[in-house]
Amino acid sequence: MTTLHHEHPVHDHIHGPACGHPEVPHGDHVDYAHDGHMHRLHSGHWDECEPAGHVAHQGHDHRHGDGCGHASVLHGDHVDYLHDGHRHAEHDGHWDDH
């Protein structure tokens, strides 16, 4: 899975542990869930951090939802669940890795 490099224009907010936005581990960096999308610090600016393509999470029997024990973050038109260092989103009867 590759990640697109799209700089987020006019992002004056500084994300960090006390900024009030959820921290989302994502590979070798941390994303911040903000206004329905993910931001990451990259070379002195903030990028949109979105996966390219569709990656189904194989063998995921756990059902996410209210009270499942995993943090949820708004992501576009759906909710992702933070699970084992990545995000899961329900899609067409399975869970996608984000």
N, CA, C and O of each residue as an XYZ file, in Angstrom:
392
protein
N       0.848     -1.163      0.000
C       0.000      0.000      0.000
C       0.901      1.235      0.000
O       1.853      1.310      0.776
N       0.609      2.177     -0.847
C       1.349      3.425     -0.875
C       0.467      4.539     -0.352
O      -0.757      4.413     -0.305
N       1.099      5.621      0.036
C       0.374      6.767      0.559
C       0.605      7.939     -0.363
O       1.740      8.229     -0.741
N      -0.469      8.613     -0.726
C      -0.366      9.767     -1.589
C       0.271     10.921     -0.843
O       0.094     11.059      0.368
N       1.022     11.761     -1.568
C       1.659     12.926     -0.970
C       0.917     14.176     -1.444
O       1.194     14.709     -2.518
N      -0.024     14.629     -0.628
C      -0.775     15.841     -0.924
C      -0.615     16.791      0.237
O      -1.108     16.521      1.333
N       0.071     17.906      0.013
C       0.254     18.884      1.068
C      -1.087     19.502      1.423
O      -1.871     19.865      0.546
N      -1.338     19.618      2.716
C      -2.567     20.237      3.188
C      -2.374     21.757      3.161
O      -1.529     22.274      3.893
N      -3.129     22.476      2.345
C      -2.935     23.922      2.243
C      -3.418     24.664      3.480
O      -4.406     24.265      4.097
N      -2.745     25.716      3.838
C      -3.116     26.634      4.919
C      -3.508     25.861      6.174
O      -4.664     25.881      6.598
N      -2.537     25.190      6.750
C      -2.784     24.448      7.987
C      -1.949     25.077      9.094
O      -0.793     24.708      9.300
N      -2.539     26.021      9.795
C      -1.822     26.763     10.829
C      -1.790     26.037     12.166
O      -0.935     26.323     13.004
N      -2.702     25.112     12.373
C      -2.768     24.375     13.632
C      -1.547     23.472     13.773
O      -1.161     22.799     12.817
N      -0.946     23.453     14.942
C       0.188     22.572     15.216
C      -0.318     21.352     15.979
O      -0.776     21.470     17.116
N      -0.233     20.182     15.351
C      -0.650     18.950     16.007
C       0.432     18.469     16.958
O       1.619     18.721     16.749
N       0.012     17.782     17.990
C       0.909     17.206     18.971
C       0.108     16.488     20.030
O      -1.120     16.461     19.951
N       0.759     15.905     21.019
C       0.081     15.098     22.032
C      -1.031     15.823     22.791
O      -1.939     15.165     23.298
N      -0.992     17.135     22.887
C      -2.015     17.869     23.644
C      -2.880     18.752     22.752
O      -3.517     19.676     23.258
N      -2.929     18.504     21.440
C      -3.654     19.397     20.535
C      -5.158     19.149     20.519
O      -5.915     19.979     20.017
N      -5.600     18.014     21.064
C      -7.026     17.726     21.098
C      -7.524     16.859     19.958
O      -8.701     16.496     19.943
N      -6.669     16.512     18.999
C      -7.063     15.630     17.902
C      -6.482     14.240     18.139
O      -5.365     14.115     18.641
N      -7.226     13.196     17.785
C      -6.732     11.834     18.021
C      -5.442     11.550     17.268
O      -5.310     11.887     16.092
N      -4.492     10.926     17.959
C      -3.257     10.438     17.342
C      -3.522      9.046     16.791
O      -4.091      8.196     17.476
N      -3.108      8.818     15.555
C      -3.341      7.538     14.901
C      -2.011      6.982     14.410
O      -1.452      7.511     13.450
N      -1.481      5.922     15.042
C      -0.246      5.322     14.542
C      -0.445      4.853     13.108
O      -1.466      4.247     12.782
N       0.538      5.136     12.250
C       0.417      4.758     10.843
C       1.813      4.451     10.299
O       2.526      5.354      9.860
N       2.192      3.196     10.329
C       3.516      2.802      9.846
C       4.611      3.450     10.658
O       4.705      3.222     11.864
N       5.450      4.262     10.009
C       6.599      4.874     10.673
C       6.341      6.283     11.174
O       7.286      6.998     11.510
N       5.075      6.700     11.232
C       4.748      8.058     11.677
C       3.407      8.057     12.417
O       2.774      7.013     12.575
N       2.996      9.221     12.857
C       1.713      9.399     13.533
C       0.873     10.347     12.695
O       1.338     11.416     12.300
N      -0.368      9.950     12.424
C      -1.345     10.826     11.786
C      -2.193     11.463     12.867
O      -2.305     10.939     13.975
N      -2.787     12.591     12.540
C      -3.743     13.250     13.425
C      -5.070     13.350     12.696
O      -5.133     13.872     11.583
N      -6.138     12.850     13.321
C      -7.478     12.922     12.742
C      -8.015     14.328     12.976
O      -8.150     14.771     14.117
N      -8.320     15.022     11.885
C      -8.711     16.426     11.965
C      -9.678     16.734     10.831
O      -9.341     16.562      9.660
N     -10.862     17.182     11.170
C     -11.876     17.572     10.182
C     -12.189     16.452      9.191
O     -12.416     16.718      8.011
N     -12.204     15.208      9.656
C     -12.590     14.082      8.818
C     -11.497     13.529      7.929
O     -11.769     12.690      7.071
N     -10.264     13.982      8.113
C      -9.168     13.423      7.336
C      -7.935     13.319      8.200
O      -7.932     13.777      9.343
N      -6.880     12.716      7.663
C      -5.669     12.457      8.415
C      -4.553     13.381      7.955
O      -4.341     13.571      6.757
N      -3.842     13.955      8.921
C      -2.695     14.814      8.642
C      -1.453     14.171      9.228
O      -1.510     13.505     10.261
N      -0.325     14.380      8.552
C       0.963     13.952      9.086
C       1.986     15.037      8.811
O       1.924     15.723      7.790
N       2.926     15.185      9.732
C       4.010     16.143      9.545
C       5.023     15.551      8.573
O       5.434     14.399      8.710
N       5.424     16.368      7.577
C       6.351     15.883      6.568
C       7.174     17.050      6.043
O       6.633     17.955      5.408
N       8.469     17.035      6.302
C       9.404     18.038      5.778
C       8.958     19.465      6.052
O       9.051     20.322      5.174
N       8.476     19.728      7.262
C       8.123     21.084      7.668
C       6.738     21.550      7.271
O       6.401     22.716      7.480
N       5.926     20.668      6.704
C       4.543     21.027      6.378
C       3.649     19.831      6.720
O       4.143     18.756      7.057
N       2.349     20.026      6.632
C       1.391     18.964      6.931
C       0.859     18.383      5.632
O       0.443     19.122      4.740
N       0.871     17.058      5.525
C       0.330     16.357      4.366
C      -0.975     15.682      4.738
O      -1.197     15.310      5.890
N      -1.832     15.530      3.741
C      -2.958     14.624      3.868
C      -2.346     13.228      3.805
O      -1.499     12.965      2.951
N      -2.753     12.353      4.676
C      -2.185     11.008      4.702
C      -3.302     10.010      4.447
O      -3.994      9.571      5.365
N      -3.457      9.669      3.193
C      -4.520      8.759      2.793
C      -3.930      7.611      1.990
O      -3.035      7.821      1.171
N      -4.423      6.405      2.216
C      -3.908      5.262      1.459
C      -4.367      5.328      0.008
O      -5.423      5.881     -0.298
N      -3.572      4.766     -0.867
C      -3.954      4.626     -2.265
C      -4.424      3.193     -2.475
O      -3.749      2.250     -2.063
N      -5.536      3.033     -3.091
C      -6.035      1.697     -3.379
C      -6.896      1.139     -2.268
O      -7.186      1.808     -1.276
N      -7.293     -0.095     -2.460
C      -8.210     -0.783     -1.553
C      -7.506     -2.015     -1.014
O      -7.108     -2.896     -1.775
N      -7.352     -2.073      0.312
C      -6.684     -3.215      0.940
C      -7.613     -3.810      1.985
O      -7.847     -3.212      3.036
N      -8.134     -4.977      1.692
C      -9.011     -5.669      2.640
C      -8.168     -6.311      3.729
O      -7.117     -6.888      3.449
N      -8.629     -6.210      4.975
C      -7.957     -6.858      6.094
C      -8.461     -8.293      6.157
O      -9.639     -8.534      6.419
N      -7.582     -9.225      5.920
C      -7.950    -10.635      5.892
C      -8.047    -11.197      7.302
O      -7.245    -10.852      8.170
N      -9.022    -12.057      7.528
C      -9.145    -12.763      8.799
C      -9.516    -11.872      9.965
O      -9.069    -12.114     11.087
N     -10.317    -10.852      9.733
C     -10.708     -9.934     10.803
C     -12.122    -10.286     11.249
O     -13.101     -9.835     10.654
N     -12.219    -11.102     12.310
C     -13.520    -11.567     12.784
C     -14.172    -10.619     13.770
O     -15.383    -10.687     13.983
N     -13.390     -9.735     14.375
C     -13.912     -8.790     15.370
C     -14.868     -7.805     14.708
O     -14.589     -7.312     13.615
N     -15.988     -7.514     15.355
C     -16.944     -6.532     14.856
C     -16.744     -5.227     15.608
O     -16.944     -5.174     16.822
N     -16.353     -4.182     14.907
C     -16.190     -2.869     15.525
C     -17.538     -2.189     15.647
O     -18.461     -2.459     14.878
N     -17.639     -1.302     16.626
C     -18.851     -0.534     16.858
C     -18.813      0.048     18.247
O     -17.823     -0.102     18.963
N     -19.890      0.716     18.635
C     -19.967      1.304     19.973
C     -19.688      0.244     21.032
O     -20.313     -0.817     21.045
N     -18.749      0.541     21.912
C     -18.432     -0.360     23.011
C     -17.508     -1.510     22.657
O     -17.341     -2.424     23.465
N     -16.897     -1.499     21.468
C     -16.034     -2.621     21.078
C     -14.662     -2.553     21.748
O     -13.915     -3.531     21.730
N     -14.324     -1.399     22.340
C     -13.038     -1.263     23.013
C     -11.962     -0.603     22.175
O     -10.852     -0.396     22.663
N     -12.255     -0.268     20.931
C     -11.284      0.406     20.076
C     -11.734      1.842     19.811
O     -12.920      2.107     19.617
N     -10.776      2.753     19.805
C     -11.090      4.154     19.545
C     -11.591      4.315     18.116
O     -11.151      3.611     17.206
N     -12.516      5.250     17.933
C     -13.040      5.532     16.605
C     -12.674      6.953     16.208
O     -12.581      7.843     17.053
N     -12.465      7.158     14.901
C     -12.180      8.487     14.370
C     -12.989      8.687     13.095
O     -13.116      7.778     12.275
N     -13.533      9.886     12.943
C     -14.245     10.233     11.725
C     -13.250     10.323     10.581
O     -12.197     10.947     10.710
N     -13.589      9.696      9.462
C     -12.713      9.700      8.289
C     -13.588      9.839      7.046
O     -14.146      8.859      6.550
N     -13.697     11.054      6.559
C     -14.551     11.306      5.401
C     -15.993     11.013      5.726
O     -16.559     11.607      6.644
N     -16.608     10.086      4.973
C     -18.028      9.774      5.146
C     -18.274      8.533      5.998
O     -19.380      7.993      5.992
N     -17.253      8.071      6.734
C     -17.398      6.869      7.543
C     -16.557      6.994      8.819
O     -15.896      8.006      9.054
N     -16.602      5.958      9.617
C     -15.831      5.905     10.864
C     -14.785      4.813     10.739
O     -15.086      3.695     10.321
N     -13.545      5.144     11.108
C     -12.475      4.156     11.204
C     -12.303      3.776     12.663
O     -12.577      4.573     13.560
N     -11.848      2.559     12.891
C     -11.545      2.080     14.240
C     -10.057      1.800     14.325
O      -9.493      1.134     13.456
N      -9.422      2.307     15.370
C      -7.988      2.101     15.579
C      -7.786      0.724     16.194
O      -8.333      0.416     17.253
N      -7.003     -0.091     15.521
C      -6.854     -1.479     15.933
C      -5.471     -1.967     15.527
O      -5.137     -1.982     14.342
N      -4.672     -2.364     16.501
C      -3.351     -2.948     16.258
C      -2.455     -2.061     15.394
O      -1.759     -2.560     14.510
N      -2.469     -0.753     15.644
C      -1.581      0.164     14.952
C      -2.027      0.590     13.569
O      -1.248      1.187     12.826
N      -3.267      0.294     13.211
C      -3.787      0.774     11.930
C      -5.277      1.033     12.072
O      -5.866      0.803     13.128
N      -5.871      1.511     11.003
C      -7.295      1.840     11.022
C      -8.063      0.819     10.208
O      -7.620      0.392      9.142
N      -9.218      0.434     10.722
C     -10.118     -0.445     10.001
C     -11.389      0.323      9.677
O     -11.890      1.090     10.499
N     -11.906      0.112      8.472
C     -13.176      0.700      8.062
C     -14.035     -0.401      7.445
O     -13.550     -1.202      6.646
N     -15.309     -0.433      7.818
C     -16.208     -1.424      7.245
C     -16.497     -1.066      5.791
O     -16.760      0.091      5.463
N     -16.443     -2.087      4.918
C     -16.636     -1.847      3.490
C     -17.134     -3.108      2.804
O     -16.420     -4.111      2.780
N     -18.320     -3.085      2.256
C     -18.873     -4.199      1.468
C     -18.746     -5.547      2.158
O     -18.342     -6.528      1.533
N     -19.085     -5.606      3.437
C     -19.097     -6.873      4.162
C     -17.761     -7.344      4.693
O     -17.661     -8.464      5.194
N     -16.719     -6.510      4.597
C     -15.414     -6.853      5.171
C     -14.813     -5.583      5.773
O     -15.412     -4.509      5.704
N     -13.638     -5.714      6.357
C     -12.939     -4.564      6.952
C     -11.723     -4.211      6.097
O     -10.944     -5.090      5.728
N     -11.565     -2.941      5.787
C     -10.409     -2.466      5.033
C      -9.338     -1.980      5.990
O      -9.641     -1.475      7.071
N      -8.084     -2.133      5.589
C      -6.958     -1.509      6.277
C      -6.772     -0.134      5.663
O      -6.771      0.025      4.442
N      -6.616      0.848      6.522
C      -6.362      2.205      6.030
C      -4.972      2.615      6.428
O      -4.543      3.726      6.118
